[in-house]
Amino acid sequence: MRFFISLLCTAALISAQEDTGLKITTTVNTVIAPTTVTNKDGTYATQLKPHQFKLYDNNKEQDIKVDLAYQPVSLVVVIQCDSSMIDVLPKLKGLGSILEGQVLGDKGAAAVIAYDHRIRVVQDWTNDSKPINEAIAKIKPGSTSHAMVDAVTQASRMLDHRPKDSRRVVLLIGENQDKGSEGRVREALTALQFANVSYYAVNVSRLLKALTKTAPAPRPDPIPSTARHGPNGSALDPTSVAQYTGINNGNVIPVFVEIFKQVKAIFIDNPTEVFANYTGGRQYSFVTQGALERAVLDMGEELHTQYLLSYNPNNKLEGGFHDIRVEVDRAGLDVRTRPGYWMAGKPD
């Protein structure tokens, strides 16, 4: 069984201002868990019944509702358009047609954001592939920097105004690193959680290297491993730091906890991996045109075969990170889960 969890905009977070240390707390009313279930061979298990699901929040079983009804998709496509994307942007031709047929369906809608150092909405909400294709075709490469984190925050804010009964999704096409955002990863995670967004990404880094005759040297880490924040008692060597920051599918929970607890931001080398892990989304590699199409097809199939679990937590007074676990009463299933969500405790 695969599943991921996302929250309604009433979820609780700590929003700590860097200078004042102010904590802003809201109340959790409903937690929503879109759940994808697969057999061992990777095919989707779509015939499960509501009584076969159990959900645990911090190991406490919850009274859940299982909704099998289809929900229309609201999708923001976020496209990197700095100078490095000059050979990649033409390969996005026709993306709108794939989205319309495989992701949006009859009742869904999409918008398009382009970002270099600027964040621009190049296409507002539409269900028609033609304006989406036209908007993407008009995107031109710009500056040498790109504000990926800021673009994700903007996309989440747009999705926050979509109908509450829609599945809210970000699809980012770009590199997995940020090169110029004013906002911080914590702010983007806050926006994703409040708007109940699932984050998917198609990473173009390998394609950019293949298209570049002389690949640039890897960007040096501006912070040595011994200077990083880490979990209490952990060794701050490169291996543990890689696990701490979520790289190579290490333990991702410590980085979520640190992001929300720290008044001063910590350095996150791979924000897109943090976003995907936290929201229960996925990452794909853009190596060829076919790989992009397969990624979109896979995302669409996953979104349209999910079970929607929701509950009102019976442990709202427990602050900090809430671990989520879903069990299905049938053998031979696989699970992919978002680790959980952040709940603000009582103000200090």
N, C-alpha and C positions, 0 to 999 in steps of 0.2 A: 504494500500500500504506500503510495506517495501522498503526502498532504502538506499543505502550508497554511499558515494562520495570518490573518490581518485583522485590524481593529477599526471600529467605527471612529468617527471624529471625536467622540466623547472619551476616548481612552486617556489614561493618566500618564503624564510625563513630567520630568523635571526640566524646566527651561532656566538654566543658570546664567545670569548675565556676568560677563567676565570681570567687570569692575565692582559690582555691588554684591554679587553672590546671591541675588534674589532668586527664590524658588517659587514657581508658579505651579499650582496643583489643580487638576480637574478631576472629575469623577468618572470612573468606568461604569457604563450602563450595560452595554452589550459587547461581547467579543464574538467576532465572526471568523470561522475557520473553513475556507474553501478547501476541500479535501480531494486529492487525486489518488485513486487506487489502481494499482497495476498488478498483474500476475507476474510470475517469475520470468516469463518470456517477454515481458515488456508491454504486453497488450493491456488495454484498460478494462478493469472489472466494473461494469456499469449496471449490474443487476442486484446490487446490495440493497438491503432493506434498512430503514431507520433504526430498528431495534438491534442491529448488528454492530452499531457504533458505540464506543465509550470514549469519553474525553476526560483527561486529568489535568488540572491546573495546580502546579506545585504539589503534585501527588494527591490532590483532593479531587475525587470524582465530581463532575458537574452534571446538572440537569440540562441536557442539551435538546435543541430542536434540529432536526435534519430536514432540510428543504431540498427536494429533488427537482424543483422547477428551474427552467432555463432563465438566466439573467443576461440582459443585453450588455455588451462590452463597451465601455468608454475608454479609449486608448489615446495616449499622447505619444507620438513618435518624436524622439529627441535625437537630432542629427548633428554630429560634430562637423564644423565647416571651417576649421582653421586652414592655414596654407598647406599643411601636410596631407590634406584630404583631396588635393587636386585630381589625383588619378582614381580615387575611390568614389567620389560623388556620382560620376557618370554610371557607375555600376548599380546605383539605386533606382535606375529607370524602371518604371512599371511596378514599383513596390506597392503603390496604392491599390492596384488591381488584385494583388495577392492578398492584401489585408482585407479588402472588401469581401472576397470570396471565402477566405479561410478563417478570419478572425471576427470581423464585424457582423456579418450576416445581414439580415433584413432590418434589425432594430438597433444595431450598434452605431457608434459614431467615433470619428478620429479627428485629432488636431495634430499639427506639425510645428515643432520648435526647432530652429537652427541656432547653433551657438559657436562662436569663437570667443573673443573677449566680451562680446555682446550676446544678449539673449533676445531672440526675435521670434514672435509667433508668425510664421509665414503662411499658415492655413488654420483658420478657426474651425469649429466643429462642423463636420459634414459626414454623410453616409455615402457620398458619391466618390468613386475612385478617380474620376477625371480631374477635379480640382486638386486632389491630393497629389496625383502624378505631376500636374502642372507646377504645383508649389515646390515639389522636390526638384524638378528639373531646373527651376530658377535659382536654386541655392548655389552660390558661388563661394569659392575658398577665400578666406579673409586673412586675419592677422596670424601671428605665430603662436599665440596663446589660446587656451580654451578653458572656459569656466564651467566645467562639467557639473560640479556640485550645485552651483547656482541654477543651472538649467534644470536639474532634477527637482530642486525646490520649487521653481516656477511651474513645472509640470504638475507637481502634487497640488499646488494651490489651484490650478485650473480644474483638476479632477475633483477637488473638494466641493465645487459648485455643480457637479453633475448629479443626476437623480440618485437617491439613496439606494434604489433597487438595482443599480447597474454595477457590474464588475469594473473596478477602476484599475487601469494597467498603464505602466510606463514601459515603452520599448526604446532603449537607448542604443544607438549605433555610433560607436566611437571607441576611443582608447579607454583603458580602465583606470588611468590616472588623471588627476586634475592639474591644470597648469594655469591658474589665475583667478580662482573664485574668491569673492569677498566673504561669502558665508562659510560656515563650518559644517563638517559632516554631521554633527549633532543636530543642527538646525534642519538639515535635509531629512534625517531620520525622523525627527519630530513631525515634519510635514507629511512624510510618507505614512506614518502611523495615524495621525489625526485624520487624514483623508482616506484611510483604508485602501492603500495602493499596493499592488503587487508589481515588483520591479523585475524586468527581464532585460538582458543586455546582449548585444552582438558585438564582440570585441574585434576591432579591426587591426590590432597591433601587428599580428603576423602578416596580414595582407600588406600593410604599409611597409614592412621590412622587405617583402618580396618585390614590391614595386620600386623600392629605392635602390639605385645602383650601388651606392656606398652607404650602407646602413650607419646611422649615427651611433656614437658610443652610448651605452646605457646611461640614463640619467643617474648621477650619483645620489646616494642617500644623504640628505642634508643633516641628518641626525644620526650619530653613531649609535650602535645597538646598546652600548652601556649607558647612554644618556636618555633612553626611552623610559616611559612609564611601563610598568608591567604588573601582573597579578602579584599580590603579597607573597613573598617567599620564593618567587620564581627567579631562575638564573637568566640574566639579560644578555644571553649570547645570541648570535644571529639565528640559530635554529629555533630557540624558544620565542624570539621576537616574531619570526615568520609564522609560527603557530598562533601566537597571540593576536596578530593582525589579521588572521583568517586566511593566510596564503596557504595553498595546497591543502585546503579542506581541513585545517587544524581545528582546535577547539575555538569556536568563534564567540562563545558566551563572554569570556573575560573582556574582549574588546568592546562589546555592547555595554557592559557594566561601566567600564572606564569612560566611554564616550558620554554617557548620561550623568556620571557622578562628578567628573572633573569640571571645575569652574574654568580652568584654562584648558584650551583644546589640546589634545594629543595629536601627533602626526599620524595620519593614515595613508599608507603608500598606495593602497588599492581600494578606493572608495566604492567602486562599482561592485566589488565582491562583497563588501560589507552590506550594501543595499540589497543585493540579491539574497544573501543569507538571512538577513533580518526580516525581509518580507516574504520569504519562502519562494521567491522567483528562481530564475535559472540564468546561466550564462552560456553563450555559444561563441564559436570562433568563426569569423568571416574570413575565409581563405579564398573561396571562389564564389561566383554568382550562384551556383547550385547550393552552396553551403548556407547562404543567406536565405534562399527560398525554403530550404529544409528547416531552418531555424524558425521561420515564421509559421510554417505548416505545423511544426511540433508544438509551438506555443498555442496556436489556435486549437489544436486537438486537445491539449491539456486543459485549457480554459473551459472548453465546452463539454468535458466529461467529468467535471468535479461535483462532489457532494458538498452542499453548503451547511456547515454546522455552526450553530450560534448558541450562546448561553450568557446568563447574567452571573458573573463570578460570585461564589459564596465565600470568598476569602479576600474581599476588597481591602481589608485593613493591612494586609501583608505588603509592605513596601518593597521596592527593589525589582529585580528581574524575576518574572514569573515563567517557569518552565511549562511547556505545553506538550502533552502526549496524547495521541489518539490510538485506540486499539479497535480492531475489527474482528468480530467473531467468525472468522473463517481462515483456515490454514492456507499457506502457500502464497501470501501476498507480501508486497514490498512497501516500504514507507519512506517518503522524503518529507521532512518536517522543518518548518521554521523553528528555531530553538524556543521562542516565546515572545514576551513583550515586556516593556518597562512600565512599572507602576510607581508613581511617586508616593513616598511615605509622608508622615506628618512633618510639617515644616519644623526646622530646627529652632 
